[in-house]
Amino acid sequence: MKVSTSWLADYISLEGVTAAELADRITTAGIEIDGVERRNKGLSGIVVGYVKSKEKHPDADKLNVCIVDAGQGEDLQIVCGAKNVAAGQKVPVALVGAKLPGLEIKKAKLRGVLSQGMICSAKELGLNDKLLPKELQEGILVLPENTEIGQDILKVLGLNDEILDFDLTPNRSDCLSMIGAAYEVSAILGRDLKLPDPAADLVEAGGLASDSISVKIENEEYCRHYSVRYISGVKPAPSPLWIQNRLMAAGVRPINNIVDITNYVMLEYGQPLHAFDGDKVEGGVLGVRFAREGELLTTLDGQERKLEPQMLVIADGAGKAVALAGVMGGLETEVTEATVNLVLESAKFDGGTVRKTSRQLGLRSEASLRFEKEVDPNAVIPALNRAAALIARYAGGTVHTGIVQAGTAAAEEKVLTLSLEKLNRYLGTDLSLLEVKTLLTRLHFKCGDADQGLVEVQVPTRRGDISYDVDLIEEVARLYGYDNIPTTLIEGVTTPGALTSRQFQRRELRRLLADGGFQEVMGYSFIQPEQSKLFPALADGLLPVKLAMPMSEERSVLRTSLIPQLLDIARYNTNRRQSDLALFEIGNVFFTDEEQLTRQPRELPVLGLLLSGSRASKQWNVEEQPVDFFDLKGALETVFNYLGLGDSVSYEGDAPENYHPGRSASIYLQGPEGRVKLGTLGQLHPELQRELDLEDTYVAELLLQPLYSAARTNLQYTELQRFPGIERDIAVVVDSAVPAGHLLASIRENGGTLLQNVQVFDVYTGGKMESGKKSIAISLLYRHTDHTLTDEEVVEVHDKVVSALQQTFGAELRK
């Protein structure tokens, strides 16, 4: 909200306070001022002149020689190149010695003709010409005919003004008006207010307004108050210069006296208004209703808009929509130069409905901004009367008797009880009841005594942000001055902050993978619909979540897997000749069990890994080593071992969709609630690799929630081993279909407490090995914590292990 200090001075004295000082005091009191803008961009020595005559320059086709009366006692000769200069105009004239932004005026000869000054355009005066009426945006600035000759242009154009840019929070809609800003400044400076009295300035001279117009509301829940006045005999024309100046200071472009007055009153009261051409309102009826399915309306900006049933419109007696309620009027009932009779509207529309309409149509306006933030409901009639009085004065209209309205229930002021003890306890102050009442009275809140130590406060409807006693405490604090509130130590029980178990595990996983050479990436949560079907769903029987209003088809579904985004990142890097990749992401995937979403979708935390390229780059003494399936499996086993789940995880070879049929597996966890599937790992299917133009790429994806639940992250330290262990190596021949993991599980089960470690160190197939068989070499380490093992103890356990392998898997020992 741009607040003109010269306009503000109409309501409250600013004597002795500079704009910069006022900005500081307002900011200190709780409303930030983004900046202070001076409308005078360095002008001096510019006055109003009258062009008495205009002749063509004798030696230049595009120049004119003008004789100008600038109130200096003698006429001035000025050479001007503007196309629109003409005799009989009042114009801004920069005298010799005048200063403009980046320019000082001197006597000069242009093509041999003396020029004693310059006739100025709006741009040359530092004005934003986009805010000027269209007819004044090009060429010199033509002033109204009644402008006094010789008057300082700074006064004429209101350039002796400074603008405060209020950066308002959503709750302070009361300051979206000049009167609201005046209330605020009055409270801060402790000075009296002088506000306009619309009823005193209004003269009703016509017949009954109800004879010319009627109104109705179909649903008062969305329009609590709708009122109009009927004004006849108006004469649309440019508005007075002082109104134009104030509108431009607020960033609003003047149009004509009717529209300018509605905008002026909106800025003054914060209450949006709209003027209809009364002769174009069919049947003399205006009604508030919801739009019909597929209904069309051409708005004032010339755009035809298709309306939805949840949009509130104003309709005429024929049932046709003529305006978008609270957003923008319709082109068909627009006020034009031919308008004679006006219907002036002021209403209280539901802010939520206006906001939805504005957002859905992409149509923001000053009116919609104010309705969205819920302006003062009791400003509807005062603003209507104020605008009617100004139109009667400056547009020659006759205001008909009475206001035609519907849904006229007035909003009641809230009454809150404030405890002095609570206020002082909250603020750490020692204010008296009288001091508190004085501060609240400065806000124009009526105060009365309740019980001992309590004050009853009546909150005006313009302050919709105040609902509870703590809001009053905040008002007292900011007016008393935050700098005046004493510093006190915080007392009470404090609790040190800490990470939850899940947060800690997530952070440790990131650290572990980063320390292991992986780089963390973050993919988009939105993917293409086809990508959601590439890999097996981590949640069986659930559906992907479709966005209601996607920005593009490529980002129209919430991801159901992290792998598609990891592959996109891999392709991006590979295309830039960075093919050695070790990537991970910890993020959420999303599912729902509904075709039409009515509640929050399920979010599952997931870990995704990707390996591609070489494990080690080529050196003079080292060959290039491409990554393989077991590098990825080893990274996962590092994670499982860190979480204390190495013995609880198993792998089963399978061929999930889009994985290599011989180099992929599902991962299972034997947890407290039984055996659950964690995810998959493996190489991408060769066809998919070719489609994506990737080399051999290995990916894995794990559900993290089962890992979080089963993790044994409490570290327990053990003593260094004092007794030597005994190693035994065996090589067993089994069927090729027998997984090595099953052999290791059997060995651990039968090795008991003496078996400390077991691992595969060789797998042999082919050669002299029988078809359909393989040889697996396994190393076993036995150790006792209390004494050195004897051969008899080791043999007893080892024979049990070998016997179990032979009986369970038909294993044969290789000699």
N, C-alpha and C positions, 0 to 999 in steps of 0.2 A: 504494500500500500504506500503510494507516494503522497506525502502530506506537505502541502504548501504552507510555509510559515506565515505568509501574508494573508492567506485564507483563514488559517488558524487564529490569527490575530482578530478576526471578526468576532470570535466567541470568548477570547480570553486575552488579557493584556500580557504581552511578551516584553514589555519595557525592561531594559536593563539585562536582558538575557540574549546572548548571541545564539545563532543556530547550532554552532559547535558545542557550546555549553549545554544547550537543551538536549542535544543528541546524547551527550555523556550522561546527563541526569536520567533520561528515559532508559538508556541501556542499563545503568546501575539499578534502576527500579524494576528491571525484569523483561523489558521488550528491547531486543537488540536492534540498533539502527545500523543498517549496512553501510550507509554513507550519507554525506550531505552534498547536494549538488547546487551550485550557483547557476541560475538561469542567465545571468549576465556573463557572457564569455569574454569579457574585456572590452566592452563597448563604452565609448564616451564621445560627446560632441555630435550626437545624431538627434535630429529634431523632425517634426512633421512639416512637410512642405506641400505647397499647392502648385500644380503644374498649370501655368497660365497659358502657355502656348507650346507647340511642338512644330519644328521645321526640319526638313531633310538636311543633313550635313552636305555642304556644297561639294566635298571631295570624297565622300564615302557613302555608298548605297545603304550600308547596314547601320549607320549611325544617325542619331537625331540630335538636334540642338534644341534644348528646352529652356524656357524662361520660368524660373521657379520662385515663388514667394515663400521663404522659409522663416518669416517673422524676424528678419535681421535688419529691417529698416530700408533695405534696398533689394531689388530682385537679383537673383543669381542666374548666371548662364552655366548650364550643365550639359555636357555631351553624354548621351546615354545610348547604349546599343540594344536595350531590351525591346522585343517586338511589341509587348503589350502596353508600353508607355503611351499616354494620351493626355491631351489637354483636359482640364477639369478634374484631374485625379488628386487625391491626397496620398502622399507617398513619404516613406522615410528618406531623409536627406542627410548624408554625412557631410558636414561643413569642412572647410579647410582646417586642418589640424585635428580632425576627428580620428579616433582610433577604432579599428575593427580587428577581429582576430587575425593576427599576423599581417596587419596592414595599417599604414598611417596615410591619411588623405592630404595631398598637397595640390597647389595650383598646377595645372598642366595644360599643354596645348595638344589636342588630338587632331591630327591632320590639318594643323594650322589654326584651329579654333580653340579659344580659351575655354577651359572647363573649371568652374569654381566649386567643385564638390562632386558628390556621387549620389545617384538615386539607387537605393539598396534593394536587394532581394532578401527573401527570408533566410536563405542559406548564408548570405553575407552577414546577417545579423546573428548568426549562430543558432538559429531556430531549426528544429527538426522538421523539414518541409513535408515529411510523410504524415505529420500530424495536422497539417494545414488543410483547409477545404481544397478540393481538387482544382478549382479555378485559380487558386493562389499558389499552386506548387511550382509553376513555371514563370519565369520573368520576374519583374520587380514586384514587391509586395504592395498591393493597393489597399489603402486603409478606408474605413467607413467615411461617408461624406460629412458626418457631423464631428469629425475629429478636429480638435482645435489646432490651428496653424501655430508653429513655433514651439509646441509642447515637446518636452523631452520624450524621446521614443522609449526610454526605459520605463517611464510611467505608463505610457500608452499601451505597451505590450506586456506590462506586468513583469518586466525583467529584473526589477529590484526585489527579487524573491529568491528564497533558498528552499530546497526540497529535501525533506527528511524521508529516507527510504526505510519504512518499517518492515522488519523481517519477522512476520507474525507466526507464532506456533498455531496449530490447528484449533486450539481451545480459545484463542483470543479473537473470535470473529467480531467482537464489539468494536475493535479498532479498525475494521474494514470500512470505516466512515469517518468523515471529518468531525462530526459531533462526538463519536466515540473516542477519537484521538483527543478532542478537547476535554472530555471528562478525565482522561488519563493525565493530560498535562496539568489540568486544574488540581488534581490530587497531588501530583508531584511538586508543583510550585506553591500549592496552598493558596491559589487565587480564585476569585469568583468567576462564575460562568455567565455569559450573556447569550442565550440561545434564541433562534427565531421563533415567533409565535405564528404558526400557519393559519390558525383560525382567525386571528385578528387581521391578517392581511387579505383574507379571502372575502370577495363580494359575490354573492349569488344573485344574479339578475334575470336569468331566463326562467322558462317554465319548469315543471317538475322533470327531473332527470328520468324518473321511472316511466314517463310517457314516451321516451325515445329509446330506452334500452332496458333489458331485464337480464338477470343472471341466474345460474343454477349450478349446483355441485352434485355430481352423481355419487361420489364417495368422499365424505368429509374426513376420512382417516388420512387421505393423501393431499387434501387441500382444506385446511381448517378455516380459512377466511379468504373470500374472494370479493373484492369491492371495485366499483367503477364510478367515475364521474363523466357526465356528458357535457361537452363544451362545443358551442356552435360559433360560426363566424370567424374561425381562425384564419390568419394570413401567414402561411409559411414563408420564411425569409431567413437571411443570415441572422444569427443570434447576436446580441450585444457583445462588444469586444471583450468586456470584462468576464463574461461567461466563457467565451472562447479561450481567453488566456488561462483561466483556471482549469478548464478541461485539458488543455495542452500540457499544463504543468503536471497534471495527474496522468499523462500518457494517453489521453483519449482524443480522437480526432473530431473536431466539430463538423456537423452536417447541416442542420438547419435549426431554427429556434425551437421547434417542437421536440425533436430528438435530443437536442443539446440540453434542454431543460430536464427531460427525464433522466439523462445521464448525470446532470449536475445534482439533482436531488438524490439519485442513487449514491453518488459519492458523498453527499452531505449526510444522509440518514442511514446509509447502508442498506436501504430497502429498494430492490429493483422495481422498476416501473416499465410499462409498455403502452404505447399509444397506437390505437387502431384508427384507420380512416372510417368514421362512423357510417358513411354512406355505402361502404363496401361490406358491412356486416349484415349478412342476409337475415331478414326477419327481425332485426333489432334484438337479437338474443345472443348472449355469450354463455357457453356452458363448459364446465370442467369435466372431462371424462378420460378414460383410457382409449388409446388408439385401437383401431380394428386391424385384424390380420391383413398385411399387405397394403394398408392405407398409404397414400403418397402425400407428401407436403413439400412445396418449394419454399425454402427459407429465405430470409433477407439477403443471404450471400449468393442467391441465384442457384443454389444446388437443390436438385430434386432428391428427397430422402424417403427411403422406404421405412415405414414405421413398424414397430413391434407392439404386441398387445400390452406389454408392461410399461409403455411410455405414456406419460400424461400429456394431454393436448387440450387446447382451447378450441371449441367448435362453435360455429354460428347456428342460426335458426334452421338452416337446411341440413344440419348434421355434418357439415364439412369442416375438417380441421383447418384452422387459420393461424395457429401458433403452437410451438412446442413449449409447454408450460415451464417457466423458469429458465429456459435455455435461449430461445430465439424466436422472433416473430415470423410470420409468413409473408411472402412477397405479395400475395394477392391483396392483403389489407394494409399494405405499407403506406405511411404518410408521404405524400408527394407535394409538389408545388400546387397541384390542383385541389388539394384537400381543403375542405371547408368545415366539416364537423368531425369532432374527435370523440372517441371513447378512450378514456384514460384508465388504465388498469393498475391495481396494487393488490397483491395477494400474499398468502403464506402457504407456499407449496412444501411438500415433504422433501427434506434434503436428500434422503437416500434415493428416492425415486428420480429426482433431478440428476443426481450423480450417475446413476445407472444409464439414464438416457444420454447424458453428455458423453460418457465414456464409450457407449456402444456406437454412437454416431461419430465419434471423434470430433465433437463440436464443443469447444470450451468457450465460455463467454464470461464477462464480468458479472453478469446476473447469475449464471449457474454457479460460479465460484462462491457467491454470497449465500445462495440458497443451500448449497452443499454444507456449508459451515454453520447453518442455522442462525440467521440474523434475528434481531429483536422482533418477536411477534406483535408487540404493541406499537411498532413503528408503521404499520400498514396504513392507518388512517392519517396520521400526521404527515407522512410523506406524500400521500395522495393530495391532501389539501395544499401543501406547500407547492407542489408541482402545478396544481390548478391555478393557484394565485399567480405564479410566475408566468404561466401561459396567458392568462388574462392580461397581464401587464405588458408582456413583450411580444405576444402574437395576436393581440387584439381580440381574443376570444371572449365569449360570454359564458360564464359558468352557470349551468342550470341548477336549480335548487335540489338539494338532497344527494345522499350517497346511496347508490343501489348496491346491495351487498347480500351475501349468503354465508352461512357458517360463521356468524359474528361473535362466537364465544371468546371473550378476552382472556388472555393468559394471566394467571394469578402470580403475584410475587411470592417468592419463597421466604419463609421466616425461619431463621436458624438461631439456636441458642449457643452462645460462646462462653466457655468457662475461662475466667481469668487465670485460675490456678493451672489449668491445662496449657493455656497459651504460654505462660511464663516458664512452665516445665519444659515444653517443647523447644522454646527459643533460648532458654537459659538467661532470660531477662528478668527485670523486676518492675514491669510497667504497671501503672495504676489503672483503675477502671476508667478514670477520666481521660488518661492519655490514649487508651485503646479506643474509646468512643470518638475522641477528636480525630484520630487517624481514619477511622471508618467513615466519619462524617465528611471528611475531605473527598472520599469516593462517592459522596452523595447517597450513602446507605443510611436509612433511618435507624436510629438506635434507641432502645428503651430498656429500663431495668427489668430483670426477671426476679430471681431470688438473689440472696447475698452472694456476691462474687460472680454473678452471671449477667450477661447482657444479651438482649433479644435484638437480632439484626434483621431488617427487612431488605432483601436483595432485589434490586431492580431487574426486570425481565431482560434488559440488554446484556446483563452479565450471566449468560447461560452456563459459563464455566464454573460457577460457584454453586456447589450442591451440598457440601458438608462443612462442619466447623473447622476442619483442617484447612479448607480453602480460605476461610476467613483468617486463619492464623498466618497463612502465606501472604495474604494481602497486607496484614499488619507488619509482617517482617520486611516486606519490600519497601513500604512507605516509611517505616522507622529507619530503614537503612541497614543493609547487610553488614556494612562496615562498623555499624554501631553495636552489633550483637556481640557480646563478650565471648572470648574463646574459653571453652570448658573442656576438661578431659573426659573422654568416653569412659563410662563406667558400666559394669555388668560382666556377665560370663561370656567369654569369647571362645570360639571353637576354631582350631587351626584348620585351614583348608587342606584337602587331600583329594587325590584321584580315586574314583571308584575302581573296583577290581577290573571291570571291563575297560575303562579308560587306560589303566596301567598296562594291561595286557596288550591293548592296541598300540600303545606307545612303544612297548618293548618289542613287539613284532616289527614295527617300522625300523627301530634301531638295529635289530638283529639282521634284517634283510639288507639294510643300507651298509652295515659293516661287512656283509658277505659279498658286496660288489654290485648289488642291485640298485637301480635308480627308481625313485618313486615318481609316478605320473598321476595325473588327474584327468579322467575322461569326462565327456559330456554325460549327463544323466538322461538326455533325450537322444533317441536313435531312430533309424528308419524301421518301419514295420518288418521289412524283410530280415533285418539283422536280428530281430528278436526270435526268429525261427531257425537261426543257423546252428545253435548248440543246444544240447539237452537242457531242459528247464531244471533248475535247482529245487523247485517246489512243484511236486506232481499235482495235477488236477487243477492248477490255478491259471489265470489268464493274464496277459500283459495289460498294462494300464494305458489307455489312449487319452491323449490330451483333448480337451474340449475345443480349445482355440489355439492350435499350433501355429508357430510363426512360419513354418515351412513343412513340407512332407518329409524332409530329411530329419526333422526333429519332432516327430509327431507321436512317439511312443516312449514311455519310460522304460529304461533298460531292464532286461531280465537276466543279463549276463554281462560280466566285465570284459569278456574276451573280444567282442567286436570292436570296442574302443581301443583295447591294447593293439589289435591288428591295425587299426587306422593309424595309430601312433607309430607302429613299426613301419608301415608303408611310407609315412611322411619322412621318417628318418632314412629309410633305405633309398628313397628317391633323391636324397641329399648326400648319398654315398657314406652313410653311417649305418653299416649293416651289423656290427657287433653289438648286440643289444641284450641287456639283462634288466627287465622292467618289472615293477610290481605296482599294484594299486589295491588299497583297502577302501572299499566304498559299499554303498547299499544298492541292492537290486529290488525291484518293485513288482508285486503281483496283486491280483484281486480275484475274488470268486464271483464277481458280478459282471454281467454284460453291460449294464448301465450303472455307473459308479454312484453310490449314495452314501458311502462312508469311506473313511481313510483306508487306502490300500496297505497291504502288508509290506514292511521294509525288512530285508534280510541283510545283515552285514556279511560281506564276502571278501576273500583274498584272491586276487588274480595275479598270475606270474606268466612271464614270457621270456624265452631264451631263443636267440638266433645268432648266426654267424660263428665266430671262432671263440674258443675258450681262452686261447693264448695266441697272440700275434706271432708271425714268423720272425725268427731271429737267426743269426748266423749259425747258432748251434742248436736251434730248436725248430722242428717242423711246425707248420700251422696245424692247430688242433681244433676241428669243428666241434661244437657242442652236440650232445646227444641226449637221448631219453634219460640216461642215468645221471646226467648233470642236474636235470630238473628234479628227478626223484631224490637226489642227494640234498638239494636245497630244501625240499619239503621235509625230509627226515631230520634235517637240522632244526627246523621249526618244531616238529613233533617232539624231538628229544629235549629241546629247551623247555617245552611245556610239560615235560615229564610224562609224555604219552607214547614214547617210542615203542613200548611193548604192546600198546593197545591198538595200534594202527596196522591194517593189513591191506594188501593190494590184490585185485583180481583183474586179470587181463580180459578185456572185452573190446568192442568196436563201436563206441558211441558215434552218433551222426557227425559227419565232417571231421572225424579223427582218423588217423592212419589205422587200418584194421589190424596190423600186427605190432603196433608200437603205441598202444594206449591201454589204460587201466582205470578202473574205478577204485576209489579209496574209501575204506570203511573204518569206523571207530567203534571199539567195544567199550561202551561207556556205562554209567550207572543205570541207564534206562534201556540197556540192551544194545544191539548192533545197529548203528545208523550209518547211512551213506553220507560221506563228507563232500565228495565231489569227484572230479575226473582229472587225469593228466595224460599227456601224450603228444605225439606229433600231429600237425595238421594233415588232413588228407591231401595227397599229392595234387589232386585236381583243384582243390581250393587254393593250394599254394600257387599253382600256375595262374589261376584266375586273379589272385591278388598280387602276382608278380613278386613273390617272396621266395627266398631260399628255404632250406629245411628250418622249420619253426616249431618250437615246442611250447605248449601252453598248459596251464593248470588253473583250476578254480575250486575253491574250498568254501563251504559254509563255516563261518566263524563262531556262531552261537554255540554249537556243540563243543567246540574246542574251548571256548570261554568257560563253559559249565564244567567240563571234565578236567581242565588244566590243574596240574599240581605244581604250582609255582613257588611254594614255600621251600626255599633251598635248605637242604640239610647236609652239613659237612661231615665227612668221614675221615678217620685217621688214615695216614699213609700206611700202605701195606708193609708189615714187618717181616712177613714170611714169603718165601718164594712160591711162585705158581708152577704148575706142571702143564705143558702144552701137549695136545694130541691132535694130529691131523688125520682125517679120513677122507677117502674118495669113494663115493657110492655111485653105482650105475642104476638109474631109474628110467621110467618111461619119459619121453620128451614132454608129455603133457603135464607132468607133475611140477607145480611151481616150487621154486627154491624156498619161498617163504613158508610153505607148509612144512618142509623139512626142518627149517630153523625153529618153527613153533613147536614141533615135536621134541626137538633136542632140548629146548628151554624147559618144556614141561617135565621131561624125565631127568634132566641134569640136576635138579634140586638146588640146594643152597651152595653146593660146592662149585657149580658151574658159574664162572664169573663173566665169561665173554664167549661169543660164538659169532663167526662170520664166514661168508663164502669168499674164497680167494681164487677160484678158477672154475670155469665151465668149459667142457670139451665135448664137441660133437664131430661127426664125420670121421674121415680117416679109417682106422680099423674098428671104430665104434659101430656096433650093430645098428642097422636101420631102425629108427623109431626110439632109440635110446640116447641118453646123454650121461656124461660123467660130471658130477659136482664135487669139487674139493672144498672141504670145510675145516676150519681151524677152531679148536676148542681150548679154552684156558680154564683150569681148575685151580682153586686156592681156598685155604681155610684161614680164618682171621686169627685163630688162637694157636695154631701149631703148623709145623711143616708136614705136608701130606705124605703119607706112605704110598708105595706102589699099590698095595692091596686096596687102599681106600679109593684110589683113582680107578683101578681096574673094575671094581664093583660098580661104580657109577657109570663108567664109560661103556661097559658091556650092556648095561640097561638101556643106554641111549642107542647103541647100535642095534640091539634086539628090537627096540620100538620101531626103528626105521625099516628093518627087514620085514617085520610083521605088518606094519601099517601100509608101507609103500612098495613092498616087494623089492627093496633095495638090495643090491649085491655089492660087497666090498671089493674094490680093485686092489690088487696086490702091487 
